[in-house]
């Protein structure tokens, strides 16, 4: 008889999205579905209310495409579903941007599917994913910006990829193992502009198994550092 597939991992989740201390509104959006193993975070661009509209469209569209859980659990199936979800979300943002009041709006996205074979990720822009084991945060994504990897937002330059940008849709897609005991973090640049990878890992680790406390603490540390942008996090374990 063929071996039974590994059981679907039961996820614990914590989500936070904070305006920060400088911005007048919050253009980030977050959502997750523990039963589907789906997480999505978006950071709108375009100024004013348009950025918030774009990020909410992306989050709702992607999550709707990723639930319910698939009948077939595999990295290839998860990647196919993520690809379709981002393609649909991109089309939805472009359709909404036909309204002149929303012209030019777009959004970053980082989306994850946790499945019995591990974890699959898709992203466009500079919202990030980390895998945290003990006190070490390993970055899983690469920023799509003009000077990727710079800790200084002003040096990173404009986004090179996002949903809603006219032209061919470009995003990255990867699958990898999800070790037992690891914590997955999705976050917007309002967090990573103010906390380096080492501090992110230490902050989450200090809260132990309490994901809600870890999410609150990440936001609090970013706000204590100036809160220059909206700050959003999703933690899953």
C-alpha positions in Angstrom: 0.0 0.0 0.0 1.2 3.5 -0.7 2.4 5.5 2.3 -0.2 7.8 3.8 0.4 11.5 3.3 1.6 13.4 6.4 -1.2 15.1 8.3 -2.0 18.7 7.7 -0.3 21.0 10.2 -2.6 22.7 12.7 -1.7 26.4 12.6 -1.8 28.9 15.4 -2.0 32.5 14.1 -1.5 36.1 15.3 -2.2 39.1 13.0 -1.6 42.8 13.7 -1.8 45.9 11.5 -0.9 49.3 12.9 -1.0 52.8 11.4 2.3 53.7 13.0 3.2 57.1 14.4 3.6 59.2 11.2 1.1 58.1 8.5 -2.4 59.5 8.5 -3.9 56.2 7.4 -3.1 52.5 7.2 -2.5 51.2 3.7 -1.5 47.7 4.8 -3.9 44.7 4.9 -3.6 41.2 6.5 -5.6 38.0 6.5 -5.2 34.3 7.2 -7.2 31.1 7.3 -5.7 28.5 9.7 -7.8 25.6 8.2 -6.6 26.3 4.7 -3.0 27.0 5.8 -3.2 30.3 4.0 -1.6 33.7 5.0 -1.5 36.9 3.0 -0.1 40.4 3.7 -0.2 43.4 1.3 1.1 47.0 1.5 -0.7 49.4 -0.8 1.0 52.1 -2.8 -0.4 55.0 -4.8 -1.1 57.5 -2.1 -4.3 58.5 -0.2 -7.1 56.0 0.0 -6.1 54.2 -3.2 -3.3 52.4 -1.5 -5.6 51.0 1.1 -8.1 50.0 -1.5 -5.4 48.1 -3.5 -4.0 46.2 -0.5 -7.5 45.2 0.6 -8.4 44.0 -2.9 -5.2 41.9 -3.0 -5.7 40.3 0.4 -9.4 39.4 -0.2 -8.7 38.1 -3.7 -5.7 36.0 -2.8 -7.3 34.5 0.3 -10.5 33.6 -1.5 -8.4 31.7 -4.1 -6.5 29.8 -1.4 -9.4 28.5 0.5 -10.7 25.8 1.1 -7.8 23.4 1.5 -7.1 21.4 -1.7 -7.8 17.7 -2.1 -4.2 17.1 -3.3 -1.5 18.3 -0.9 1.9 18.9 -2.6 4.3 21.7 -3.2 3.5 21.7 -6.9 -0.2 22.0 -6.2 0.4 24.8 -3.7 2.6 26.7 -6.1 0.0 26.4 -8.8 -2.7 27.8 -6.5 -0.5 30.7 -5.4 0.3 31.5 -9.0 -3.4 31.6 -9.9 -4.3 33.6 -6.8 -1.7 36.3 -7.6 -2.7 36.5 -11.2 -6.4 37.0 -10.2 -5.5 39.6 -7.6 -3.5 41.5 -10.1 -6.4 41.5 -12.5 -8.7 42.6 -9.8 -6.5 45.6 -8.9 -6.1 46.6 -12.5 -9.9 46.5 -12.9 -10.4 48.7 -9.9 -7.8 51.1 -11.0 -9.9 51.9 -14.1 -11.6 54.4 -11.8 -9.7 57.7 -12.3 -9.6 58.3 -8.5 -7.6 55.1 -8.2 -5.3 55.5 -11.2 -1.8 54.2 -10.5 -2.7 52.3 -7.4 -0.8 49.0 -6.7 0.2 46.8 -3.8 3.0 44.5 -2.7 2.0 41.0 -1.6 3.5 38.1 0.2 1.4 35.0 0.5 2.1 31.6 2.1 0.5 28.2 1.9 1.4 25.7 4.6 0.9 22.1 3.5 2.0 18.7 4.7 5.1 18.8 2.5 6.2 22.2 4.0 5.7 25.8 2.9 5.1 27.5 -0.4 5.6 31.3 -0.8 4.8 33.8 -3.5 5.7 37.5 -3.3 6.0 40.7 -5.3 7.5 43.9 -3.8 9.3 44.4 -0.5 7.0 42.8 2.0 8.9 39.9 3.5 8.7 36.4 4.9 10.9 35.0 7.6 11.4 31.6 9.2 12.3 31.9 12.9 13.9 29.0 14.7 15.0 29.6 18.3 16.2 33.2 18.2 17.3 33.2 14.5 15.2 34.8 11.8 16.0 33.5 8.3 14.8 35.7 5.5 12.9 33.7 2.9 12.2 36.5 0.4 14.2 39.0 -1.6 13.0 42.5 -1.9 11.9 43.6 -5.4 13.3 47.1 -5.2 16.0 49.2 -7.0 18.6 48.5 -4.4 17.5 45.2 -2.8 18.9 44.4 0.6 19.6 47.9 1.8 18.5 48.6 5.3 17.9 52.2 4.3 14.5 52.7 2.6 15.7 55.9 0.9 18.5 53.9 -0.7 16.3 51.0 -1.8 14.5 53.1 -4.4 11.2 52.4 -6.0 9.5 49.0 -6.2 10.3 46.9 -9.2 7.4 44.5 -8.8 3.9 44.8 -7.4 0.3 43.8 -8.2 -1.5 46.4 -10.3 1.5 47.7 -12.2 0.7 47.7 -15.9 2.7 45.3 -18.0 3.7 41.7 -17.4 3.1 40.4 -13.9 6.3 39.3 -12.2 6.6 37.6 -8.9 8.7 35.0 -7.2 7.6 31.6 -6.0 9.4 29.1 -3.8 8.7 25.9 -1.7 10.8 24.8 1.2 10.5 22.6 4.3 8.9 23.9 7.5 10.8 22.5 10.5 8.9 21.5 13.6 8.9 24.3 16.1 9.6 27.0 13.6 7.6 30.2 13.4 6.6 31.8 10.1 6.5 35.6 9.9 5.0 37.7 7.1 5.6 41.5 7.5 5.5 44.8 5.8 8.4 47.2 5.4 7.2 49.3 8.2 8.6 46.6 10.5 11.8 45.7 8.5 12.8 49.4 8.0 13.2 49.6 11.8 14.1 46.1 13.0 17.0 44.2 11.5 16.7 40.4 11.1 18.6 39.7 14.3 16.2 41.9 16.4 13.2 40.3 14.7 14.4 36.8 15.7 15.2 37.8 19.3 11.9 39.6 19.8 9.8 36.7 18.6 11.9 34.2 20.6 11.6 36.2 23.8 7.8 35.7 23.7 8.1 31.9 23.6 4.9 30.2 22.3 2.7 33.3 22.8 2.3 34.5 19.2 -0.1 37.3 20.2 2.5 38.7 22.5 5.1 38.4 19.8 3.0 40.2 17.3 2.3 43.0 19.8 5.9 43.3 20.7 7.1 43.5 17.1 4.7 46.4 16.5 5.6 48.1 19.7 9.4 47.9 19.0 8.8 49.4 15.5 6.7 52.2 16.9 9.3 52.9 19.6 11.8 53.3 16.8 9.8 56.0 15.2 6.8 54.1 13.5 7.5 55.9 10.2 5.3 53.6 8.2 2.3 51.3 8.7 3.4 48.1 10.5 1.8 44.8 9.8 2.7 41.2 10.9 1.3 37.7 10.6 2.8 35.0 12.8 2.1 31.3 12.3 3.3 28.2 14.1 
